[in-house]
Amino acid sequence: MEDHVEEYVEIYFSYNTFETDAISDILAREGISCIVRDQRMTPYPLTIDHFPQQRIAVPASEVHRAIAAVKIARDTGALPGDGTFVGDDD
């Protein structure tokens, strides 16, 4: 019997730990699992002023719902909006 493992896709990154913790909580309330990848654990850490970059990844099947939930939280002021959506060129 083969187990199906869903691919996780990075949707957002930030240098603000408060923001990534809040996103993780928001997604959990929406029933969306996520992984917060802390980049300080890599051989080439990405830091600004000693704060590591953190990336939010969600199951591929939940990308659109997750992005919508984060956008609503940013638009209503529940998140500081310090981070950036992956692939956002703005």
GIGIRA-V65649 format. One record per backbone hydrogen bond with DSSP energy under -1.0 kcal/mol. NH is the residue of the N-H (numbers start at 1). CO is the residue of the C=O. Records with the same first field share a line. If there is no record, write none. Layout:
NH=CO / CO
This chain:
9=58
11=56
12=56
13=84
14=54
20=16
21=17
22=18
23=19
24=20
25=21
26=22
27=23
28=24
29=25
30=26
31=28
32=27
35=57
37=55
39=53
41=38
42=39
48=51
51=48
53=46
54=14
55=37
56=12
57=35
58=9
60=7
62=59
63=60
66=62
67=63
68=64
69=65
70=66
71=67
72=68
73=69
74=70
75=71
76=72
77=74
78=73
79=73
84=13
86=11
88=85
